[in-house]
Amino acid sequence: MSDGEKLTAKAVGRYIRTSPQKARLIIDQIRGKKVVEALAILHFSPKSAAKDIERVLKSAVANAGQIPDKKVDVEDLVVTEAFIDQGPSMKRIRPAPMGRAFPIIKRTSYITINVSEK
């Protein structure tokens, strides 16, 4: 890796048991922010999906630390790319009155976070 290249690291959380729509509300708050600021936002967020996103972000920071020939300072890292994709959905049936059945769809998410130096 030459001196002119930027350090980038990626982490993906797959099969996370939260709906993508709810997770996107949180991921939109941290996109483009410094990692330290993003971790603070996630830590104090009341949403349950914030814990899963925080875990994936910490993994991306750890992956950045594993790159050889590069000393990484967490203060210099920025969340450059963060998005949520829909994973497979578990489908269940809930019995309803008069012989009917209502579907229950348990959605999952794929969380992808890229961090890089400023």
C-alpha positions in Angstrom: 0.0 0.0 0.0 1.6 3.3 -1.1 1.4 6.5 0.9 -1.1 8.1 -1.5 -3.8 5.5 -1.0 -6.5 5.9 1.6 -7.0 3.2 4.1 -10.5 1.6 3.8 -12.0 -1.2 5.8 -15.4 -2.9 5.5 -17.6 -5.0 7.8 -20.9 -6.8 7.0 -23.5 -8.0 9.5 -25.7 -10.6 7.9 -29.0 -12.1 9.0 -29.6 -9.4 11.7 -33.1 -9.8 13.1 -34.5 -6.4 12.5 -36.4 -4.9 9.7 -34.4 -2.9 7.1 -36.9 0.0 7.3 -36.2 0.5 11.1 -32.5 0.0 10.7 -32.2 2.6 7.9 -33.6 5.2 10.3 -30.5 4.8 12.4 -27.9 4.2 9.7 -28.9 7.5 8.1 -27.8 9.3 11.3 -24.2 8.0 11.2 -23.4 8.2 7.5 -20.5 10.6 6.8 -19.7 11.1 10.5 -16.4 10.5 12.3 -16.3 7.0 13.9 -16.1 8.4 17.5 -19.1 10.5 16.9 -21.0 7.7 15.2 -20.3 5.3 18.1 -21.6 7.9 20.6 -24.8 8.4 18.6 -25.4 4.6 18.4 -24.6 4.0 22.1 -27.2 6.5 23.3 -29.9 5.7 20.7 -33.1 4.2 22.1 -33.7 2.1 19.0 -32.9 -1.6 19.4 -31.3 -1.9 16.0 -28.6 0.6 17.1 -26.9 -2.2 19.1 -26.5 -4.4 16.0 -25.2 -1.4 13.9 -22.8 -0.5 16.7 -21.4 -4.0 16.7 -20.8 -3.9 12.9 -19.2 -0.5 13.1 -16.8 -1.7 15.8 -16.0 -4.7 13.6 -15.1 -2.3 10.7 -12.8 -0.3 13.0 -11.1 -3.5 14.1 -10.7 -4.6 10.5 -9.0 -1.3 9.7 -6.6 -2.1 12.5 -5.7 -5.4 10.9 -4.3 -3.9 7.7 -0.6 -4.5 7.5 2.0 -1.7 7.2 -0.6 0.9 8.4 -1.0 2.5 11.8 -4.6 3.4 12.3 -5.9 6.1 14.6 -9.6 5.8 15.4 -9.9 9.6 15.5 -9.0 9.8 11.8 -11.6 7.3 10.6 -14.9 8.3 9.0 -18.0 6.3 8.1 -17.8 6.7 4.3 -20.4 4.2 3.3 -23.2 2.7 5.3 -26.3 0.9 4.0 -28.9 -1.7 4.8 -30.0 -4.4 2.5 -32.9 -6.8 3.1 -32.0 -10.4 4.0 -34.3 -13.4 3.8 -37.6 -13.2 5.6 -38.9 -16.0 7.9 -42.6 -16.6 7.2 -45.0 -17.9 9.7 -48.8 -18.3 9.9 -51.0 -16.9 12.7 -54.3 -18.6 13.2 -57.2 -16.2 12.9 -61.0 -16.4 13.6 -63.3 -18.4 11.3 -60.6 -20.6 9.9 -58.5 -17.8 8.4 -54.8 -17.4 8.7 -52.7 -14.2 8.9 -49.1 -14.1 7.8 -46.3 -13.1 10.1 -43.2 -12.0 8.3 -40.0 -11.8 10.4 -37.6 -9.7 8.4 -33.8 -9.8 8.5 -31.2 -7.2 7.4 -27.7 -7.1 6.0 -25.7 -4.2 7.5 -22.7 -3.0 5.5 -20.4 -0.3 6.8 -17.2 1.0 5.2 -14.7 3.3 7.1 -11.8 5.1 5.8 -9.3 7.8 6.7 -10.2 11.5 6.1 
